Amino acid sequence: MANVFKKLIRKELGDTDYLRYSSFIKKNIDNRMNESQTIFNDMYEKLKHCDIKSISKMHNRLNETMLLAFRISKNFLFAFLFYIMATIYLILQAMDVQFTVVSLILVNICFIYKTYEFISNKFCYIDAQIVLVYKAVLDRIILNERNGLNEK
């Protein structure tokens, strides 16, 4: 399972462009301004020909993805507390040992999944950089479209 930013960029721009952008950022990690402008220009050239309706949908999907990433981070504390409480509850109950072990294994599997989801979304520096540039490109296209409508 990839982080939500990686999924969005791969869906919107394709695997090839995602791999190209991420490898470019990895190579130029010390020189952020130059890398962002290069990626911005490339994305802008690819997306400037799309109609405003498509761009608006892309922008909405981006906003939803950013909210999802925020919710994943925010809800991890709740998941951790639930995991602790469920584990303590299962251990303290006077149940059959086999049932307790199976229950603890299932609770641990669920928590490991939530932890993986949290970590993969929390520490996705490269994907976050790509998403920030992508957002700037979409904002610029929308702004240019609005300015073009105002001039007419």
Buried (B, 14 or more C-beta within 10 A) or exposed (E): EBBBBBBBBBEBBEEEBBEBBBEBBEEBEEEEEEBBEBBBEBBBEEBEEBEBEEBBEBBEBBEEBBEBBEEBEEBBEEBBEBBEEBBEEBEEEEEEEEEBEEBBEEBEEBBEEBBEBBEBBBEBEBBBBBBBBBBBBBEBBBEEBEEEEEEE
